[in-house]
Amino acid sequence: MESEPLNGRRQSHTFLDTPIGSFKGPNSLHNFASSFTRAQNFVASKIDNDIHKKRSFFVSSPGEHGDLDDETYDAELMMPSRRGERLSTVIQDLPLRNQSFMSAYESALSPNNDVFYQDEILSALNTTRTRHSSSYTSSGIPIHGDASDTVRKLMPAKSFASLRSSFSIATTASHFNLKKIEDRDGNVVTVVAGQSTAPQTIFNSINVLIGVGLLALPVGILKAGWVIGVPLLALCGTLTYWSATLLSKSMDTDATIMTYADLGFASYGSMAKLLISVIFSVDLIGAGVALIVLLSDSIYALVGNDETGWTTTRFKLLSFFVLTPFTFLPLSVLSVFSLFGIMATISITLLVLACGFLKPTAPGSLVSIMPTNMWPQSIPDLLLAIGILMAPFGGHAIFPNLKSDMRHPYRFTETLKKTYSITLITDLSMGIIGFLMFGSKCSNEITNNLLTTAGYPSWCYPVLSGLICLIPLAKTPLNAKPIISTLDSLLSLHALEDTPAFLGTLKLMGRFLVRIGVNALFVGLAILFPEFDRVIGILGASICFLVCVILPGLFYLKLCRDTTSASERFAVWTAIAVCSIAGIVGTWAVFVF
């Protein structure tokens, strides 16, 4: 169940009446930026490496920490999470047995001090394990309540400086509330209450859903034909909206479930959590490959020439050197770049529409449209279309995080209605407009068709190419972050403190090579799979059906089995069966035909 904030006061609903973009209130521009930054952090923390942990956010039992005694366990259990990250990650080097720190922290959690500035609480949590002979200096930021003096003594100045440099300006000085929640076993834990409003959640959800997959929708409708293609696209959107509501209902069975991995563990244990981590890794790799292909195709269409040796393969190799430095940027900077990626995607959609009216003759015109086909031209084409039309709706991996981050999580289903309405209208518009403009000439991504078609105003080509280049620059490093974090963890490269100089140097070299290697993997696979529509088709057929329908259905059947009717169970099992068949044949078609 979900309980009230620690101060016992219910949060006001007046935030829903606050104008979006106002300088004050929950929907201020600052809070929108803060909510967006947290959402990007959820994306960057998509893979959960702690397979055997019951919860991504909490310590669930003393046994999971081995040598921790009950007193230490109780203290750690009370610690809230921040920005969607697991606390054991945030404070993995915290000296938990330091009773003076725990006393200070418990004082900070007292009902009289339930509102903090985020930097202040984070400075209290950022104490690293040091030798007893180490000296501590004040961070210079006051802590509310009796915790102030103790935390000042425990805070290393160097650690605080590194902390300050790693956070976005958008999230500084944001106060938050604490609340107690109870899991299905009756354990009560204290967590940070959600901060995002309904409009902010809608914005973040649309950002997750609207990606480069929509650029392949015209060729998807071409392969399926009008009669099957458009209804199938609408069906995929409707089906994934329904399955997202199943995820929400499954989360309601235990208030401590906050991530997709939590749902997997709560339903089927650690093996399910491991499977989810593998699936997410494949998804992120596929997304990285699609972005490399998009970038190289677009630059080649504008300036490439096989006769001069500037092939798409060479542009892919060049993209490695362009994108790799962005991988070393902190998340706070990447969040800003990600916002540019969203703006670029929206701008491309509007530019495609504008180009259709700016060109009076076919191909590439909405004034004089191209001939189109009502039915698929072959069975293989129809099978290939399945994955392409499903791909734009793969946002379920982040939906649990977005719900947990809401001020009023019970409004999440309501936000899903608006999110999917906007997303489906956008996807249908892109697919229909692109198909009308190019008909049978649709190939790979719609933007490539525009760049290789003469007759548009001269300014359209560099503007479109520039917008396309922004998307990989903004999204590729963010997609690489979870994979890099996983490899750093598996190779024990993430902890550099208190290590000998030589070993520290080796770890730094290892971290460098991991970041280089992940980008090299993206580029290598992009060379092996050079067709954008097929890469999108693989993601849609093999990943989206699984993550967006099959697994949510299985979670719902397991966690909500006592409250579901026979007709509901039949509907869920039917959806699982149909989507399993569609996913298998769609994946098979991409590799065979």
C-alpha positions, 0 to 999 in steps of 0.5 A: 500500500502507499502511505502519506509523507512523513509529516502526515499531510496529504499532498495537495492536488493544486499542482494540476492547476498550475500553468505549465512553464510558470516560474513557480509551482510543481509545473515550473520550467525548473521542475520540468527540467528536473523531472526530465533529468531524472527520466534520463537517469532511469534510461541510463540505469536501465540494466540492473546488475544486482540479479539476486537483489529483491528490489532495485531500490531497497535492501530487502533482507539482512541475508543479502548483505552477508555480514551486516548485523540486524542493527546495521540492516535496519539503518540501511533499510531506512535510507531513501533512494534518489533520482531512481538509483538504487541506494546501495549503488549511491552509497556503496562505500558508506561506512554503515557501521559508523554509528555517529553517521547513522545517528545523524542520518536518522535525525535527518529522517525525523518527522521534523525534518521531512523536507530537504534540499537535494544537494544537502541530503546527497552530501550526507549520503556521499561519504566514502569509506576511508581509513580511520586516520583520514581527515574530514572537512566541512562541505560548507552546506548546512544540514537541517536539524541535528545532523548538521555538525556530524555530517560536516565532520564526515564529509570529505571535501574532495568527494563533495566536489566530485559529486557537485560536478556530476549532477545537472544544474536542473536538479540542484536545490530541489526539495523533496518529501519522504514517505513510508511505504509497506510491501506485501510482506508488511515490511515498512521502508522510507523512500523519497516521494515521487516528484513528477506531475502528470504533465511532466510524466506525459512529456517523459513518456512521449520522449521514451516512445517517440524515437527513430523507429517512426522514420521506418513506418512508411516502408512498414506500411508499404510492405503491409499495404493500406488494408493491413498496414494502418490497422496493424500500426493502430493495433500495435499502439492500442495493444501496448497501451493496454499492456502498459496498464497491466504493468501499472496494475502489477506494480500496485500489488507491492508499493516497493516495486519501482522498476521493470526488473523489480517486477521480474523478480517479484514474479519469477525470481532472480532468473527472470531478472537476469533474463530482463537484463540480457533482453535490455542489453540486446535492445540497447545494442540494437538501438545503438546500431540503428542510430549509427546506420541512420547517421551514416545513411543520412550523411552519405545521401547528402555528400557521399559518393562511391566513386570517391570512396566515401561509402556508407561503411566509411561514414560508419567508421567516421561516426565511431570517432565522432560519437566516442568522445560523447561517451565520456561525458557525465549524465548531467551533460548527456541529459541536455543533449538528449533534449536536443535529440527530442527536439530534432525528432519532432522537427524532422516530423514537421519538416517531412510534412512541410516538404510534402507541400513544398514540392508540387510534383511526385515523388516526394510530394503531398500535392501530387501523391505517388501510386500506393498498394492496398495489399502486401505484395508478398508474404515475406513483406508482410512478415517484415512489416510486423516488427517495423510497425511494432518498434515505435511502441517500445517504452515499457522498460522505463514506464515503472520508473516513471510511475514511481517518480510521480507525485500521484502514481494512481494517475499513471494510467490517465497519463498513459491515455494522453501519451499513447494518443499523442504517440499514435497520432504522430506515428500514423501521421509519419507513416501515412504521409511518407507512404503517400509521398514516396509510394513504392519508392519508400526504402529504409528511413523516410529521411533518406528518401527526402535527401536523395530526391531533388526538387525541394528548396535548397535549405531543406537538405542541410537542415534535415541532415543536421537534425538527423545528425543531432539524434545519434549524437544525443541518444547513442551515448545515453544508450551506451551508458547502461552497457558500460555500467554493466561491464564496469561492474562485471570487471570491477572497474567502478570502484577506484577509491582506496586502490593502489596507484598501479591498480587504479591506473589499470582500472582507468585504462579498463574503463577507457577500453570499455567505452571504446569497445562499446562504440566499436561494437555499435559500429561493427554491427552497423556494418554487418546489418546496414539496412535501417528498416531491418534493424528496426524490424529486428528490435520490434519483432524480437524485443518489443513483443517480448518486453511490451506485451509478453512479459507484462502479461506474465507479470500480471497473471502472476502478481494479480492472479487473485483479483483477475477474472477468467475473461481477463486471464483468457484475454491476456493469454491470447495476447501472449500467444498471438504476440509470441507467434508474431515475434517469432515469425517477424524475427525469422523473416528479418534474417531469412528474407 
